[in-house]
Amino acid sequence: MNWKHRTLLPLLRRAVLVLLGLAGLGLHGHAETPVLHLYNWADYISPEVLRQFEQQHHCRVVVDTFESNESMYAKFKAGATGYDLVIPTAYMIQIMHAQGMLSALDHRLIPNLPHIDPAVLAKVPDPAMHHSVPYTFAFATIAVRADKLEARRLPPAEATWAMFDRSALAGRMTLLDDMRESIGAALKSLGYSLNTRDDAQLNAARDVLIRWKKNLALFDNEGYKSGIDSAEFLLVHGYSGDLFQVQMENPAVQILIPREGVTIGCDALVIPKTARHRELAHAFINFVLDPATAAQNMEWMGYYCPNKPALEKVSPAFLQNPAITIAPEVRDRCEVIQDLGADLAKYTRVWDQVKAAR
């Protein structure tokens, strides 16, 4: 090798290194920061937990929100891509998995999986956590401004779905704008399963909902939180964690679990097949399963996380709240929403009739 070649080699090496370095730089000369795109319900993860994850993994987390499982699913069916993690409810996860939308999870990348309560895994459709990891157990229940009822000299609130028949509260009540939740509430009020496929039972639930509708201000998935806080609404149907968050700020909000039973929803973390940052998505699942992180997240959002060691780190007051812990005799009458397959069309028919009713 002559001296010219020996002199050029270091220059060539340097040029290669510069080119390799530029491949990982942004326009401003800094390494590009990976971005994890999370598709989630509103107010469903602590901002501090997100910040801690970003710091630990040198990334950014961008959160988009949806108001119902059906709207989220419709977005994916329409071709949405770019989401790395989604947190749907168990029945919708069954549908998405059956349609090949979800990735299998690599358990080697989630060493905190053993923290999930085995008793909870026994109740979910994916007990082996092949493609989903339980995030929360939540209830759709009711909350009331008992202080305002007393001020109006109205009968005290009761833990029953029959509260929606109280015409004295007409115009000051809301039901969830969610087909399965609100039809489920009507079914439970009649003593039926919220997963029934019986046409007569569904028609009876339709009639109950139409009767209740005359007393409603509106069907709503978001405004009920500020509405019950300000007493614009005196009775609302909402998610337990949302109502717990409102109650922490305003003790006048009373949470009641209807004695006829409520829906239990298990929301879980899933990675879509279209995810671009799968390893980072696995890292996020593992991060929120850390007991200290799960406890912190649980107390902030007001939802029960089925993480056994995390439950030992939350305050006793948190576990005593009825939005978190249901009495055994009521829990026996609660049900998890199931995928009904082709029979879901029956619920769609009922819901359309309720919405069209005057």
QUIVEN-V157706 format. One record per pair of residues at least 12 apart in sequence whose ideal C-beta (glycine too) atoms are under 6 Angstrom apart, sorted by sequence separation. I is the first residue (numbers start at 1). J is the second residue. If there is no record, write none. Layout:
<<I	J> <I	J>>
//
This chain:
<<224	236> <243	255> <144	157> <294	307> <120	134> <154	168> <190	204> <224	238> <295	310> <299	314> <269	285> <294	310> <298	314> <225	242> <229	246> <116	134> <187	205> <291	309> <295	313> <69	88> <73	92> <186	205> <291	310> <295	314> <299	318> <69	89> <304	324> <225	246> <229	250> <183	205> <186	208> <36	59> <38	61> <40	63> <42	65> <69	92> <186	209> <161	185> <34	59> <35	60> <36	61> <37	62> <38	63> <39	64> <40	65> <228	253> <104	130> <33	60> <35	62> <104	131> <161	189> <102	131> <94	125> <90	124> <97	131> <90	125> <93	132> <140	181> <175	216> <173	215> <177	219> <173	216> <174	217> <177	220> <39	83> <174	218> <175	219> <177	221> <37	82> <170	215> <176	221> <37	83> <171	217> <174	220> <37	84> <38	85> <39	86> <40	87> <36	84> <87	135> <164	212> <174	224> <245	302> <244	302> <174	233> <241	301> <172	233> <176	237> <241	302> <172	234> <173	235> <174	236> <175	237> <241	303> <169	234> <257	322> <169	235> <255	322> <255	323> <194	263> <257	326> <264	334> <189	260> <259	330> <163	235> <188	260> <261	333> <262	334> <264	336> <188	261> <257	330> <261	334> <263	337> <184	263> <244	323> <243	323> <181	263> <148	231> <240	323> <143	228> <145	231> <148	234> <145	234> <144	235> <143	236> <142	237> <159	256> <161	258> <159	257> <160	258> <140	239> <141	240> <159	258> <160	259> <161	260> <143	243> <159	259> <138	239> <139	240> <138	240> <138	241> <147	252> <146	254> <68	178> <143	253> <144	254> <143	255> <142	256> <141	257> <141	262> <140	262> <139	262> <140	263> <139	264> <138	265> <137	266> <136	267> <134	266> <135	267> <135	268> <134	268> <135	269> <133	268> <132	268> <133	269> <132	270> <194	335> <124	266> <195	338> <202	346> <206	350> <210	354> <209	354> <197	343> <206	353> <210	357> <202	350> <206	354> <133	285> <67	221> <180	337> <183	347> <138	303> <136	303> <137	304> <183	350> <102	270> <103	271> <179	347> <136	305> <137	306> <103	273> <110	282> <134	306> <179	351> <109	282> <112	286> <115	289> <93	268> <110	285> <89	265> <90	266> <110	286> <93	270> <112	289> <89	267> <112	290> <87	267> <87	269> <86	270> <120	306> <83	272> <117	306> <116	306> <84	275> <117	308> <115	307> <81	274> <84	277> <115	309> <85	281> <84	281> <57	283> <53	287> <36	277> <34	277> <36	280> <49	293> <95	339> <94	339> <34	280> <91	337> <91	338> <49	297> <91	339> <46	297> <46	300>>
//
